[in-house]
């Protein structure tokens, strides 16, 4: 039972980390897109 709780916490941590990485990548992609649009 204890290992199950730790496992679920680990999964939640991975999901949060993945969400943060996804948000950062989205922001970076949006910024590069805006920069390219400004050039032309």
PDB file of N, CA, C and O in Angstrom:
ATOM      1  N   UNK A   1       0.847  -1.202   0.000  1.00  0.00           N
ATOM      2  CA  UNK A   1       0.000   0.000   0.000  1.00  0.00           C
ATOM      3  C   UNK A   1       0.883   1.253   0.000  1.00  0.00           C
ATOM      4  O   UNK A   1       0.594   2.219  -0.705  1.00  0.00           O
ATOM      5  N   UNK A   2       1.959   1.231   0.794  1.00  0.00           N
ATOM      6  CA  UNK A   2       2.836   2.402   0.852  1.00  0.00           C
ATOM      7  C   UNK A   2       3.483   2.639  -0.515  1.00  0.00           C
ATOM      8  O   UNK A   2       3.552   3.774  -0.986  1.00  0.00           O
ATOM      9  N   UNK A   3       3.955   1.561  -1.145  1.00  0.00           N
ATOM     10  CA  UNK A   3       4.604   1.719  -2.445  1.00  0.00           C
ATOM     11  C   UNK A   3       3.601   2.251  -3.468  1.00  0.00           C
ATOM     12  O   UNK A   3       3.979   2.998  -4.370  1.00  0.00           O
ATOM     13  N   UNK A   4       2.334   1.878  -3.338  1.00  0.00           N
ATOM     14  CA  UNK A   4       1.321   2.366  -4.285  1.00  0.00           C
ATOM     15  C   UNK A   4       1.163   3.884  -4.147  1.00  0.00           C
ATOM     16  O   UNK A   4       1.055   4.594  -5.146  1.00  0.00           O
ATOM     17  N   UNK A   5       1.149   4.372  -2.907  1.00  0.00           N
ATOM     18  CA  UNK A   5       1.010   5.817  -2.680  1.00  0.00           C
ATOM     19  C   UNK A   5       2.221   6.543  -3.276  1.00  0.00           C
ATOM     20  O   UNK A   5       2.069   7.562  -3.950  1.00  0.00           O
ATOM     21  N   UNK A   6       3.410   6.016  -3.026  1.00  0.00           N
ATOM     22  CA  UNK A   6       4.617   6.649  -3.558  1.00  0.00           C
ATOM     23  C   UNK A   6       4.576   6.626  -5.084  1.00  0.00           C
ATOM     24  O   UNK A   6       4.960   7.596  -5.737  1.00  0.00           O
ATOM     25  N   UNK A   7       4.105   5.505  -5.650  1.00  0.00           N
ATOM     26  CA  UNK A   7       4.032   5.401  -7.108  1.00  0.00           C
ATOM     27  C   UNK A   7       3.093   6.440  -7.684  1.00  0.00           C
ATOM     28  O   UNK A   7       3.419   7.090  -8.678  1.00  0.00           O
ATOM     29  N   UNK A   8       1.927   6.606  -7.070  1.00  0.00           N
ATOM     30  CA  UNK A   8       0.972   7.595  -7.585  1.00  0.00           C
ATOM     31  C   UNK A   8       1.559   8.998  -7.456  1.00  0.00           C
ATOM     32  O   UNK A   8       1.374   9.825  -8.348  1.00  0.00           O
ATOM     33  N   UNK A   9       2.264   9.278  -6.358  1.00  0.00           N
ATOM     34  CA  UNK A   9       2.892  10.593  -6.204  1.00  0.00           C
ATOM     35  C   UNK A   9       3.936  10.799  -7.294  1.00  0.00           C
ATOM     36  O   UNK A   9       4.056  11.893  -7.846  1.00  0.00           O
ATOM     37  N   UNK A  10       4.689   9.747  -7.603  1.00  0.00           N
ATOM     38  CA  UNK A  10       5.708   9.858  -8.641  1.00  0.00           C
ATOM     39  C   UNK A  10       5.046  10.147  -9.985  1.00  0.00           C
ATOM     40  O   UNK A  10       5.550  10.954 -10.767  1.00  0.00           O
ATOM     41  N   UNK A  11       3.924   9.494 -10.252  1.00  0.00           N
ATOM     42  CA  UNK A  11       3.219   9.715 -11.520  1.00  0.00           C
ATOM     43  C   UNK A  11       2.727  11.158 -11.583  1.00  0.00           C
ATOM     44  O   UNK A  11       2.859  11.815 -12.615  1.00  0.00           O
ATOM     45  N   UNK A  12       2.161  11.651 -10.484  1.00  0.00           N
ATOM     46  CA  UNK A  12       1.683  13.038 -10.463  1.00  0.00           C
ATOM     47  C   UNK A  12       2.848  13.986 -10.729  1.00  0.00           C
ATOM     48  O   UNK A  12       2.697  14.966 -11.459  1.00  0.00           O
ATOM     49  N   UNK A  13       4.014  13.700 -10.138  1.00  0.00           N
ATOM     50  CA  UNK A  13       5.187  14.555 -10.343  1.00  0.00           C
ATOM     51  C   UNK A  13       5.585  14.546 -11.818  1.00  0.00           C
ATOM     52  O   UNK A  13       5.891  15.590 -12.393  1.00  0.00           O
ATOM     53  N   UNK A  14       5.578  13.355 -12.424  1.00  0.00           N
ATOM     54  CA  UNK A  14       5.943  13.258 -13.840  1.00  0.00           C
ATOM     55  C   UNK A  14       4.950  14.022 -14.705  1.00  0.00           C
ATOM     56  O   UNK A  14       5.337  14.693 -15.661  1.00  0.00           O
ATOM     57  N   UNK A  15       3.670  13.916 -14.366  1.00  0.00           N
ATOM     58  CA  UNK A  15       2.644  14.621 -15.154  1.00  0.00           C
ATOM     59  C   UNK A  15       2.841  16.125 -15.034  1.00  0.00           C
ATOM     60  O   UNK A  15       2.763  16.845 -16.030  1.00  0.00           O
ATOM     61  N   UNK A  16       3.097  16.604 -13.820  1.00  0.00           N
ATOM     62  CA  UNK A  16       3.318  18.040 -13.625  1.00  0.00           C
ATOM     63  C   UNK A  16       4.562  18.491 -14.386  1.00  0.00           C
ATOM     64  O   UNK A  16       4.562  19.546 -15.019  1.00  0.00           O
ATOM     65  N   UNK A  17       5.629  17.679 -14.318  1.00  0.00           N
ATOM     66  CA  UNK A  17       6.863  18.034 -15.011  1.00  0.00           C
ATOM     67  C   UNK A  17       6.612  18.078 -16.518  1.00  0.00           C
ATOM     68  O   UNK A  17       7.053  19.002 -17.202  1.00  0.00           O
ATOM     69  N   UNK A  18       5.901  17.073 -17.029  1.00  0.00           N
ATOM     70  CA  UNK A  18       5.600  17.042 -18.459  1.00  0.00           C
ATOM     71  C   UNK A  18       4.765  18.235 -18.873  1.00  0.00           C
ATOM     72  O   UNK A  18       4.980  18.805 -19.943  1.00  0.00           O
ATOM     73  N   UNK A  19       3.810  18.619 -18.035  1.00  0.00           N
ATOM     74  CA  UNK A  19       2.960  19.772 -18.359  1.00  0.00           C
ATOM     75  C   UNK A  19       3.797  21.043 -18.401  1.00  0.00           C
ATOM     76  O   UNK A  19       3.612  21.877 -19.287  1.00  0.00           O
ATOM     77  N   UNK A  20       4.715  21.197 -17.453  1.00  0.00           N
ATOM     78  CA  UNK A  20       5.571  22.390 -17.436  1.00  0.00           C
ATOM     79  C   UNK A  20       6.441  22.432 -18.687  1.00  0.00           C
ATOM     80  O   UNK A  20       6.579  23.483 -19.313  1.00  0.00           O
ATOM     81  N   UNK A  21       7.031  21.290 -19.054  1.00  0.00           N
ATOM     82  CA  UNK A  21       7.876  21.246 -20.255  1.00  0.00           C
ATOM     83  C   UNK A  21       7.043  21.591 -21.485  1.00  0.00           C
ATOM     84  O   UNK A  21       7.493  22.332 -22.359  1.00  0.00           O
ATOM     85  N   UNK A  22       5.807  21.043 -21.549  1.00  0.00           N
ATOM     86  CA  UNK A  22       4.936  21.315 -22.694  1.00  0.00           C
ATOM     87  C   UNK A  22       4.608  22.801 -22.782  1.00  0.00           C
ATOM     88  O   UNK A  22       4.605  23.375 -23.871  1.00  0.00           O
ATOM     89  N   UNK A  23       4.332  23.424 -21.634  1.00  0.00           N
ATOM     90  CA  UNK A  23       4.004  24.860 -21.619  1.00  0.00           C
ATOM     91  C   UNK A  23       5.216  25.673 -22.070  1.00  0.00           C
ATOM     92  O   UNK A  23       5.081  26.596 -22.873  1.00  0.00           O
ATOM     93  N   UNK A  24       6.400  25.329 -21.555  1.00  0.00           N
ATOM     94  CA  UNK A  24       7.612  26.074 -21.928  1.00  0.00           C
ATOM     95  C   UNK A  24       7.873  25.935 -23.424  1.00  0.00           C
ATOM     96  O   UNK A  24       8.200  26.916 -24.093  1.00  0.00           O
ATOM     97  N   UNK A  25       7.729  24.708 -23.955  1.00  0.00           N
ATOM     98  CA  UNK A  25       7.957  24.505 -25.386  1.00  0.00           C
ATOM     99  C   UNK A  25       6.945  25.300 -26.199  1.00  0.00           C
ATOM    100  O   UNK A  25       7.295  25.883 -27.225  1.00  0.00           O
ATOM    101  N   UNK A  26       5.698  25.328 -25.752  1.00  0.00           N
ATOM    102  CA  UNK A  26       4.667  26.080 -26.478  1.00  0.00           C
ATOM    103  C   UNK A  26       5.015  27.563 -26.500  1.00  0.00           C
ATOM    104  O   UNK A  26       4.892  28.219 -27.535  1.00  0.00           O
ATOM    105  N   UNK A  27       5.451  28.091 -25.355  1.00  0.00           N
ATOM    106  CA  UNK A  27       5.802  29.520 -25.284  1.00  0.00           C
ATOM    107  C   UNK A  27       7.000  29.805 -26.191  1.00  0.00           C
ATOM    108  O   UNK A  27       7.012  30.802 -26.914  1.00  0.00           O
ATOM    109  N   UNK A  28       8.009  28.929 -26.153  1.00  0.00           N
ATOM    110  CA  UNK A  28       9.188  29.148 -26.990  1.00  0.00           C
ATOM    111  C   UNK A  28       8.801  29.100 -28.462  1.00  0.00           C
ATOM    112  O   UNK A  28       9.247  29.934 -29.249  1.00  0.00           O
ATOM    113  N   UNK A  29       7.975  28.131 -28.838  1.00  0.00           N
ATOM    114  CA  UNK A  29       7.550  28.014 -30.233  1.00  0.00           C
ATOM    115  C   UNK A  29       6.769  29.250 -30.651  1.00  0.00           C
ATOM    116  O   UNK A  29       6.956  29.762 -31.755  1.00  0.00           O
ATOM    117  N   UNK A  30       5.895  29.730 -29.774  1.00  0.00           N
ATOM    118  CA  UNK A  30       5.099  30.921 -30.091  1.00  0.00           C
ATOM    119  C   UNK A  30       6.009  32.134 -30.265  1.00  0.00           C
ATOM    120  O   UNK A  30       5.806  32.938 -31.174  1.00  0.00           O
ATOM    121  N   UNK A  31       7.011  32.268 -29.395  1.00  0.00           N
ATOM    122  CA  UNK A  31       7.921  33.417 -29.483  1.00  0.00           C
ATOM    123  C   UNK A  31       8.720  33.371 -30.784  1.00  0.00           C
ATOM    124  O   UNK A  31       8.883  34.394 -31.450  1.00  0.00           O
ATOM    125  N   UNK A  32       9.217  32.191 -31.145  1.00  0.00           N
ATOM    126  CA  UNK A  32       9.982  32.084 -32.390  1.00  0.00           C
ATOM    127  C   UNK A  32       9.077  32.377 -33.581  1.00  0.00           C
ATOM    128  O   UNK A  32       9.506  33.010 -34.545  1.00  0.00           O
ATOM    129  N   UNK A  33       7.824  31.919 -33.521  1.00  0.00           N
ATOM    130  CA  UNK A  33       6.875  32.185 -34.610  1.00  0.00           C
ATOM    131  C   UNK A  33       6.631  33.686 -34.743  1.00  0.00           C
ATOM    132  O   UNK A  33       6.621  34.219 -35.853  1.00  0.00           O
ATOM    133  N   UNK A  34       6.433  34.369 -33.612  1.00  0.00           N
ATOM    134  CA  UNK A  34       6.200  35.822 -33.639  1.00  0.00           C
ATOM    135  C   UNK A  34       7.444  36.531 -34.176  1.00  0.00           C
ATOM    136  O   UNK A  34       7.332  37.480 -34.953  1.00  0.00           O
ATOM    137  N   UNK A  35       8.617  36.079 -33.769  1.00  0.00           N
ATOM    138  CA  UNK A  35       9.853  36.716 -34.233  1.00  0.00           C
ATOM    139  C   UNK A  35       9.983  36.565 -35.750  1.00  0.00           C
ATOM    140  O   UNK A  35      10.349  37.514 -36.443  1.00  0.00           O
ATOM    141  N   UNK A  36       9.683  35.371 -36.258  1.00  0.00           N
ATOM    142  CA  UNK A  36       9.762  35.144 -37.699  1.00  0.00           C
ATOM    143  C   UNK A  36       8.735  36.007 -38.424  1.00  0.00           C
ATOM    144  O   UNK A  36       9.014  36.532 -39.502  1.00  0.00           O
ATOM    145  N   UNK A  37       7.561  36.155 -37.845  1.00  0.00           N
ATOM    146  CA  UNK A  37       6.523  36.972 -38.480  1.00  0.00           C
ATOM    147  C   UNK A  37       6.961  38.440 -38.525  1.00  0.00           C
ATOM    148  O   UNK A  37       6.672  39.142 -39.494  1.00  0.00           O
ATOM    149  N   UNK A  38       7.650  38.903 -37.492  1.00  0.00           N
ATOM    150  CA  UNK A  38       8.090  40.304 -37.465  1.00  0.00           C
ATOM    151  C   UNK A  38       9.177  40.548 -38.511  1.00  0.00           C
ATOM    152  O   UNK A  38       9.245  41.628 -39.098  1.00  0.00           O
ATOM    153  N   UNK A  39      10.027  39.546 -38.743  1.00  0.00           N
ATOM    154  CA  UNK A  39      11.115  39.732 -39.713  1.00  0.00           C
ATOM    155  C   UNK A  39      10.539  40.050 -41.090  1.00  0.00           C
ATOM    156  O   UNK A  39      11.005  40.966 -41.767  1.00  0.00           O
ATOM    157  N   UNK A  40       9.531  39.294 -41.497  1.00  0.00           N
ATOM    158  CA  UNK A  40       8.998  39.466 -42.856  1.00  0.00           C
ATOM    159  C   UNK A  40       7.864  40.476 -42.897  1.00  0.00           C
ATOM    160  O   UNK A  40       7.307  40.735 -43.963  1.00  0.00           O
TER     161      UNK A  40
END
